[in-house]
Amino acid sequence: MQTLAAGVSFTDLHFQNIPRIIATAVLHSPGGVALVDPGPSSTLPALRSALAASGIEPGDLRAVLLTHIHLDHAGATGTLVREHPGLRVYVHRNGAPHLVDPSKLLASATRLYGDDMDRLWGEVAPVPAGALHVLEGGERIEAGGRALDVAYTPGHASHHVSYWNPESGIAFVGDTAGVRVVSGGYVLPATPPPDVDLEAWAASLATFESWRPETLFLTHFGPSNPVGAHLGELRDHLEEMAAVTRTSLSRDATDADREAWCAGLWRSTLEQRMGEEGARAYEAAGRLDLSWRGLARYWKQRAA
């Protein structure tokens, strides 16, 4: 594990045996440990190994803080609660029902990932309702020995929250602050269906700025600063991707062709900036075809 601040570390889950794709933040104190976005069950062996290597016993786990319920962030939650029945799970109210009964979540994900579901995510077990601490945004919670302010931060997902720890200057922002899997690299918005909302996203980024954090902690991947430059680049790239998607919808083509055209443009940009290997890493963290689908759905809904 790598240290961010006193009592705050993070570990690389080596998703699909690729480094710097999914990071889990670990808040630890004598009173217990909290995990921010534990990842999918397919990476639980890596998470368990990292915790054990840092001297964290299974009985030390007290809380799981979810930024949102997408499987790459929250898929392991039910398994962890089954293994540690005392765990408290913090989640936004829009996501809570889908943790208790993940059938709709799994059906939606299966439409996107098909036969790769088990290989990518592993088991997605239900979370008992009694384990949930349901959030609205605006709360202050205590976890892992830290006071954390909770904000509702949609845009990427309608069930997204972020956690701000003023003491350390770290904001745990899930996917709302984008993807940056190469240190100092390109800031890529992740815009999968079905919840992309550009107006809500702008408001969420303004919330981050109002906190004045020193560091943004991204699930994909890890700490990023300076914060102002990061958020400025994210805004620019989100605007560019939204505009390209809108243009694609006016092309005389099928949606499959429009999707391939946009994904190809974005992939070319990543390859120019990060090289082929870097571009592949970004696509492991957030598929470009799914980003087109999310933005296309947003524009089609606006038109309707």
N, C-alpha and C positions, 0 to 999 in steps of 0.2 A: 504494500500500500504506500501511497505517496501522501505526504502531509501538506495540508493547505493552511492550517492555523492550529493553535493549541486546541486539541480535542476534535479536530476536523481533518479527516483523511479521505482518500478515494482509492478505488481499485479498478483495474481494467478487467472486464469480464471475458475478454478474448472471444467475443461472439464469432461463431463459425471459424474459430482458430485464427482470426484476424485481429491484430492489435488496434487499439484506439477507435473502437466502434461504439461500445457501450461502457459507460462509467457509472459506478454506484458510489454515492457519497456516504461516508460513515461518520456519524456523530457519536463520540464516546466520552463517557464520564464514569466516575465511581458508581453512579446510580443506574447505569445501564447504557445500552447502545441503540441508536436509531439508524435505519437505512433509508436513504432517499433514492427511490427508483431501483428496486432490487434486480430488475431485468427479467428475462424469461427463464423458465425452468431448465431450458437446455444449457444455461450457463451457471446453474447452481453449484456444480462441482468446483468451478473456478472461484465463485464467491465464498463457499465454505473454506476452501483452501487458503484464500487470502485472509479471511477472518482468523482462522486458526494460527496462521503464521504470525499474526499480530498479537497473539495472546488473548483473543476474544473467544470466550466459550459460548456454546449454543445457549446456555441459560442466561447469558448477558443481554440477549436481544430483547428489547422492550417495545419497539415501535417500527412501523414501516410508513414512510411518508411518500405518497404517490403524487407526482405532478399531474399525471393523467393515466388512463387505463389502457392505452395501447400496449400490445403484448410485449414489445421490446422494452417497455418500462415496468410493467406491472404483472406480466404473465406468471411469475413465480410466487405471487403473493399468497394464493390459496394453499400452495404446498408448504410455504413457510409457516402459515398459521396452523396447519395441521401438525407440523413438527413441533411448533412452539405455541401451544394453545393460549398463552397469556399475551400474545402479541396484539398491540393496538394498531389498527390500520387507518390512516388519515387519507380521505379521498373526497373530492367534490361531490355534491349531491347528485349531479347529472351522471356521474360514473358509478355511484354506489350500487344501484340496482343490478348493473352488469357484472359486478364482482360477486354478488350473491347468487345470481343466475347468469352465467356467462354464455348461455346458448346463443343469444342474438349476436353477441360480440364474436363468438367463434364462427357463426354462419357468415357474418360480414367479412371476417378475415379470410375464411376459406374461399370466398369468391375472388379474393385478391391473390392468395398464395397457393391455392389448390393443393396438390399432393406434397408440397414442401412444408405444410403446416407443422408436422411433428419434428422434422429435421430442424426447422428454424426455431420453434418455440417450445417444444416439449409439452409436458402436461400443463393444462390450464384448469386448476381445481377451483371450485367455488369457495368463497370466503363466507363464513358464518356471519349473519347480520349483527350478532352481538359483539363481533370483533371490530366493527366499524365505528370510527369517529367521523361523522359527516360534516363537511365544511361548506360554507357559503362564500367565504372570502371576507376579510375584515377581522378575523380572529387573531388572538395571540395565543400560541401554544407553547408547551414545554416538552422538549424531546432531546434525548441524548445529552442532557445537561445544558441545553441551549434554549433561550427564548427566541421564538421564531414568529414573525408577522406573516400572516397568510393573505395573499391577494388572489382574486379571481382573474385569470389572465388568458381569456380565450383568443381565438384567431387561428391557431393551429388545430385546436380541438375545443368543443363546447364544454368539456369536463376538465379543463386545465386550470391548475392553481400553481402558484410559485411561492417560495418560502424565503423570507429575508431575515438574516441574522445581523443586526447592527453591530454587535460586539466584534465579529470577525470581519465585517464588511463584505460578506459573501451573500449573493442572491442565487438561490437554487431554482433555475428557470426552465428546466425540462427542455421542450422543443420550441417554446415561444420565441427564444432568442436564436433559433436556427442551429445549424450543424457546422462544426469546424473541426474535422477529424485530423487535420494536419496542423500542427502548432504554428500559429501565425498565418495560417492559410485562408483560403476563400471562405466567406460566411454564406452558407447556402440555406435559404428558407426551405423547410420541409412542409409541403402543402398537400398531403393525401386527402382523399375524400373520407367522410362526408361533411366535415364541419368547418371548412375554411371560410373565414369571414375577415375581409381586409380592414373594414372599419373597426371591428373589435380588436384586431391585431394592433392597429395603430394606438388604440387606447392602452393596450397592455404594455407596449414599449414605453409609452409615456409614464406608466406606473413604475417601470424599472428605473427610468431616469429620475423620478421623484425620490427614490430611495437613495440615490447617489452611491451605489455600491462601488467598492474597489475592484471586485471580481465577479464575473458571471460564471456560474458553474453549469455547464451544458452536459446533459446526459450523453450527447454525441459531440465533442468528447472533452470533458474536464474543464479546467479553469481557463477563462479568456479575459484578457484586458489589453490595452485600456478600453474601458467600457464604452466611452463615447464613440470611439472609432468603430468598435464592433457593431454597435446599434446603428450607426450611420451607414455602414456597409450593408447590413441586413436590410434596412429600409430601401436602399437603392436597388438591391438585387430582387427584393420582393416586388417592387414596382416594375422592374424590367421583366420578370417572369410573368407577372399578371398581364402586362401589355402584350407580350409575345403570345401568350395563350389566347387573349382576346382576338388578336390578329389571326391566329390559326383558325378560329371558329368562322371567320369570313372566307376562308379558302374553299374552293370548290373541290372538296375531298371528303373521304369518310373520316369518322372520328379516329379510327385506327391509324390512318395516314397522318392526321393532324397531330396525334399523340407522338408518333414516331418522328415527325418533323421537329417538334419542340424538344423532345428528349434528345434528339441528335444535336441540336443547337447547344443545349445546356451541357451535354457531355463534351462537346468540342471546347467549350469555354473552360470547363474543369481540366481537360487534358492540357490546354495551353497554359493554364496557371499552375497546375499541380502535377502534370505528367500522367501517363496512363495508369500507373499503379495508384497514384493519389486519387484519380477519378474513380477507379474501381472501389476504393475505400469509401468514398462519399456515397456511391450507389449502394454499398452494403448497409450504410446507415440510413439512407432515404432514397428509395427508388425514384428515378426521374419520370418514369411513365406514370407512377401514382401521383406525383406532383402535378403533372398535366391534368389528370382526371379531377383532382381536387379543385384546381383553379377553373377548369372548364365547367364543373358543376356550379361553382360560385357565379360565374358569368351567366350561365343559362338560367339560374334561379333569378338573377337580377333582371334579365330580359323578360322573364315570365311575369 
